């Protein structure tokens, strides 16, 4: 049976092998969403204990480790033109995921700048609104980072910092 509830996808960006506060905050938020109002989804760049916790609670979880590894390899070497094509493929891949997963609202769990090169452009192409948590400050933002970060509907800071 298909749900009429809007699907909210939370994306956790961490992929350095650590699991900590941002993972925990995302899991707690997903578990606290009113089930009668929203259908939560989670996306992690790496397997982790919070992905397991969410699965156990019945939240659909997508782990995109293989895709992220391929993208990192493509960005680590080569000319600017090659890196540009990798970014274009990243955006196209995110568009495909957002469509396939039926996402109605995208929540970036760490900071909007982290999604400015792929998730935000993909959501904008599909007309999906984007909100973001802001955990820390990012310096030296490129013009593209600033442009896409400004397209986020709401930024939810987790402190007064």
N, C-alpha and C positions, 0 to 999 in steps of 0.2 A: 504494500500500500504506500503510495507516494504522500509525502507530507506537504502541506500548504504553508508551513512555517518558513520564514526566510532563513537561508543558510548563511551563517557567519563563519568565515574562515579566519583563524588566528594563525599567523606565521611567525615562527621563532627562527631567528637568523644565525644563532651561535653555531659554529662548526669547528671549534678548536679542541674538541674533546672534553671540555669542562661542562658541568651541569650545575646550575646554581639558581640564583634569585629570579632571573627573568623567566626561566623555565617554570619555577614554582608559581610565580605570579600569574603566568599564562594559564597553567593547569587549574589553579584555584578560581580564576575568572571564568574559564570555560565550565567548570563544575557548578558554579554559582548562577549561571545564566538561567533564567526561568524557562524550563523545558516547554511550557505551553506557548511561549512566545517566539523562541528561536531554536534552530537546529544547529548546534555547534559542530565545527570541523576544526582539525588541527593539522598543521604542516610543520615538520621539523627537518632541518638539514642533516641531522644525525639521529640514530636510534638513541634512546635515553630512558631513564626510569620513569619520567613523567609521561612519555608516550605510552608506556605500558600501563601506567595508572589510568590514563584517559581511555585507553582501549577497554580496560576492565570495567570502567564506568559506562561503557557503551558509546563513547565519542569516536566517530570515524577519524583515524589518524593516517596521514600520508607522510612517509619519510622519503625524501628525494636525494639521498646521499649520492647515488650513482650519477644522477644528472648534474649535481653540484660539483662533483669531482671532475667530470668531463668539462664543465664550464670553466673551472679554475685552471685546468691544464691549458685550455684554449686561450685564456687571458694572460697566462704567465709568459708566453713566448710569442714572438712575431711582431710584425709591423702594426702600426696604428689601424690600417685598413682591415687587417685580420681581426684585431680586437673589436673593431666596430661591427664586423659580421657576427662575432660571438655574441655581442650585446643584442643585436637584432634577433638572433636565434633564441637567446634567453627570454626576450620579451614575447616572441611567438610561442615559446614553450609555456610561459605563464598564462598567456591567453588560452591555450589549449587546456591547461589544468583548470583554470577558473570556469571555463565552459563545461568541461567534463564533470567537475565536482558540483556544478549548479550553484555557484557562489552568488549571493545577493549583496553581501557586505564584506569588505576586506579589512581586517585589523592587523596592522604591523606591530609586533610585540615589543620591539626594542627601540627603534628611533626611525622617523620617516626617511632620513637620508639613506638608511640601509636598503630601502626598497625603491629608491629613486632611479635605479638603473634597470629595473625589471618589473617588479610587482606593480608599482604605481602606474607606469606607462601602460601596462597590460590592462589594468582595471579601468583606466581612462578610456582606452580603446573600446571597451565593452560597456561603458557607462555605469560601472560598479563604483559606488562610493567607497572611499578609503578613510579610515581613522587610524590613529597610531598612538601607542604609548611613547613616552620620551624618557629614556633612562640614560641620563648623562648628556653631555654637550659634544657636538662634533665641530671641529675647527676646520678652517681652510676648505670650505665647501666650494665645489666647482659651480659654474653658472648652471649647468644641467642639474646638479643636486639641489640647488636653490629653487630652480624652476619647478621641478617635480615635487619637492617637499612642500611647496606652497599650494599644491593641488589637493593636499590632504584636507578633508572636511573638518576634522577635529583632532587635536593633539592633547593627549591625556598625560600630564606630567605626574611622576610618582613622588615628587618632592618639591620643596621650594627652591632647590638649588638652581 
